[in-house]
Amino acid sequence: MNMRKETVISLRKILRYSFLSVLIALMLVAVVILPYVESQPKPEPRYGGTLIIGLASEPPHLVLSGPPTWAFYQVVRQIGNSLVSFDPETLEWRPELAQSWEVIKEADGGMTIIFHLVRNATWHDGKPFTSADVKFTYEQVAPLFNSFVDSMMKNYVKSIETPDDYTVVFRFKTTWSPAFYPGYFGASGINISPKHLYEGTDILNNPYNTKPIGTGPFKFKEWKKGEYIILERNENYWKKGLPYLDRIIFKIIRTSPAMMLAFEKGEIDYVWTYGLAMSDAVALQEKIGLGQLPGKRVWFFPSPGGSLDVVGFNLHPEGLAPLKDVRVRKAIAAAIDRKKIAEVVYFNRVEALDTVVSSAPAVARYNPGVNQPPYDPALAERLLDEAGYPRGPDGTRFKIRLMIDSVSYPFYLKEAELIRDFLAQVGIVVEIVALDTAAWHERVFKNWDFDMSIFPFVHGPGPTYFIRYYTEKGIVRASWSNAMGYNNPAFNEKIFSAEFEIDKEKEAQIVREALKILVDDQPAVWTCSRTFVAAVNLDFSDELEPGAWEHGMGTGYLNLEKIYWVKAPIPTPTVTVVEVVPTWVYALIIVVVIVAVASIAYSVRRARKPKS
């Protein structure tokens, strides 16, 4: 018995020592192999190539700190930089011209944001970028072109200080949560402009408004009106090794069928939503599915900010009299078949709306639980009669001008035609006025010269957009503002209070209560959510910045500095490396394993052999 016990103990010791020996041997082999594994060349981006992007309309200017619409921000986003960029999924700040920041809640209820700037950024003309450029941009340039920044500076910012060349201090009058959403310090049209080229000039007519000098990955090269805008690689970009492309060309193509044909023929490589009608996008997708367009991709994806179509009414004092009556507005809402719009215009790829928000994650929590009138032409007729607008001898009650941007949003023409037909059924005559992007912004946002218009409004995240589009603070003659002129003090008071609530659930409850008022007032008809579309030539890759195709345009969360051309030459390695592990190393591993196994087997046999 004792002999068996000693044998077991001995066997355990031998196995333990053998295991340790094998482990040590394998570690030695790993040390030998490691240099070969680590020396494998890592995937490297390829340099070179020209990306051609379809642009649906001619920009009126290329001001870095406030292009008139996101359709043009896709151009200036490549030329400039903002203080911060955004993670496209979480909307958390990422470093850009500001490499770090501090947020301080002051004892008096105010808020201070201290931005620490990068020290190696230069303007395309070689001048250094400093804090003075940031201060000048926010105080002098951006408020003239960017309604978001204009509102922030007028209502919330107490002062901007520059204690040194690489520190900017924004002091706010109060804690203001929308500052951390897109539109103020990054994305949605706010790049920094060069003080040395704007100071002491007529900023609105500065020549650099059409030949911008930025700090971004691409430099402005040429703009041939009506044809193209050329950007070239900034060889001195402050982000080392970027960008990868040699140039980006924005080719102006004014109609969706022409945009579709250009993509099919390979004349353009990329289109982001604007300029490509849903019907044409669907047709391209079907052709790709049939194998007719190899090497191309077209896909749909949800609006990250809860974007939707808003048929807004002009409620300014000089606006059309019938629209001042909420019964008329409710009647128009009841006369519009929103499900038909979703079906005919968007091929059922969008959500017909019952209320003011969609089910997109950015805004679903704001659903007030109060709905617009359902599609009911009989109800519409009754409300119009009650409001004092009976049918005349010709069956007409009154006429309305419906203005749309049919260039950047070509699908709005079909939507407008449906609305015209719906309202004709209840005695309202609609005249459709189709404009290009710049003219639409001028007529609708600057001159308030419309009766109804279709707006592609974003409603989230946060209360900022509701404030911008539906309160007195947004009634300014600037793009993406409250062109409708809706102004209800009860709504204003409620939605304004949401700006100062840090707790997200409490903020959502406040917004929901405010939106009940908005839906009751019906300053617009919220017809359907929006689905975005992208079309890309797969010769270009976003694998080094996933999501750039979806989020690089429009809201401008990402630029295209990491997009690369897959057919560009592979970079030559700077050092010679062994690309495979030598055969002798594999032989060494085999020998070690065989010896280890044999050693263990021999040791076990000896341990089991009785001692003499």
WOWO-V227536 format. One record per run of one state. SS is the DSSP state (helix for helix, strand for strand, loop for the rest). FROM is the first residue (numbers start at 1). LEN is the number of residues. Records with the same first field share a line. If there is no record, write none. Layout:
SS = FROM-LEN, FROM-LEN
This chain:
loop = 1-1, 39-11, 56-14, 80-4, 87-6, 96-2, 106-5, 118-4, 123-5, 129-2, 146-1, 156-1, 165-2, 173-4, 181-14, 199-4, 206-1, 210-8, 225-3, 234-13, 253-3, 265-5, 273-5, 290-6, 303-4, 314-7, 325-1, 336-2, 345-7, 353-11, 367-10, 387-11, 406-5, 425-3, 436-1, 447-5, 459-5, 471-1, 475-14, 499-5, 522-2, 530-1, 538-2, 542-6, 552-12, 566-17, 609-4
helix = 2-37, 70-10, 131-15, 147-9, 177-4, 195-4, 203-3, 207-3, 256-9, 278-12, 321-4, 326-10, 338-7, 364-3, 377-10, 411-14, 437-10, 464-7, 472-3, 489-10, 504-18, 548-4, 583-26
strand = 50-6, 84-3, 93-3, 98-8, 111-7, 122-1, 128-1, 157-8, 167-6, 218-7, 228-6, 247-6, 270-3, 296-7, 307-7, 352-1, 398-8, 428-8, 452-7, 524-6, 531-7, 540-2, 564-2
